[in-house]
Amino acid sequence: MAGAQTGRRGVRPPGPGGNPLVLGIIAALWIAGGVSIGLYVHGSWRYIPAIFACGIGVVFLRSAAGAYVQRLRSQSRE
């Protein structure tokens, strides 16, 4: 795996991460946007952008969970 390899000086490159709270808020906004598109936009095509927006929200939610777990692991090692 490319992400697990060390660099020239033996320092690992930064992994996925970020502030879990910010990522969770962004996820909630995307999911809320997808739900509102599904409920309030009229037309048969509304399901495509609604599912797409909710999918992006789920990706951000997964990143928030990963960042939270990574933060917990780094705190337990210290």
C-alpha positions in Angstrom: 0.0 0.0 0.0 1.3 3.4 -0.9 -0.2 5.1 2.2 1.6 2.7 4.6 5.1 3.3 3.2 7.5 5.6 4.9 9.0 8.6 3.2 12.7 9.3 2.7 13.3 10.3 6.3 11.2 7.6 7.8 8.3 9.8 8.5 4.9 8.5 7.5 2.8 10.7 5.3 -0.4 12.1 6.8 -3.3 9.7 6.7 -7.0 10.5 6.3 -8.2 12.7 9.0 -9.5 16.0 10.0 -11.7 17.5 12.6 -14.6 14.9 13.1 -17.0 17.6 14.2 -16.5 19.7 11.0 -16.8 16.6 8.9 -20.0 15.5 10.7 -21.5 18.9 10.2 -20.7 18.9 6.5 -22.2 15.4 6.3 -25.4 16.5 8.1 -25.7 19.4 5.6 -25.3 17.2 2.6 -27.8 14.7 3.9 -30.3 17.4 4.8 -29.9 18.9 1.4 -30.5 15.6 -0.2 -33.7 15.0 1.8 -34.9 18.5 1.0 -34.3 18.0 -2.7 -36.3 14.7 -2.5 -39.2 16.4 -0.7 -39.5 19.8 -2.2 -38.2 19.6 -5.8 -40.9 18.6 -8.2 -40.3 16.4 -11.2 -39.4 12.8 -11.8 -35.6 13.6 -12.0 -35.5 14.8 -8.4 -34.4 11.4 -7.1 -31.1 11.4 -8.9 -29.7 14.6 -7.2 -31.3 13.6 -3.9 -29.6 10.2 -3.9 -26.3 11.8 -5.1 -26.4 14.4 -2.3 -27.2 11.8 0.4 -24.4 9.7 -1.0 -21.9 12.5 -0.6 -23.2 13.0 3.0 -22.6 9.4 3.7 -19.0 9.7 2.4 -18.4 12.6 4.7 -20.0 10.7 7.6 -17.7 7.8 7.0 -14.7 10.2 7.0 -15.9 11.8 10.3 -16.1 8.3 11.9 -12.7 7.4 10.6 -11.2 10.6 11.9 -12.8 10.1 15.3 -11.5 6.5 15.6 -8.0 7.7 14.5 -8.1 10.4 17.2 -9.2 7.9 19.8 -6.3 5.5 18.8 -3.7 8.3 18.9 -4.9 9.4 22.4 -4.7 5.9 23.7 -1.1 5.5 22.5 0.1 8.6 24.4 
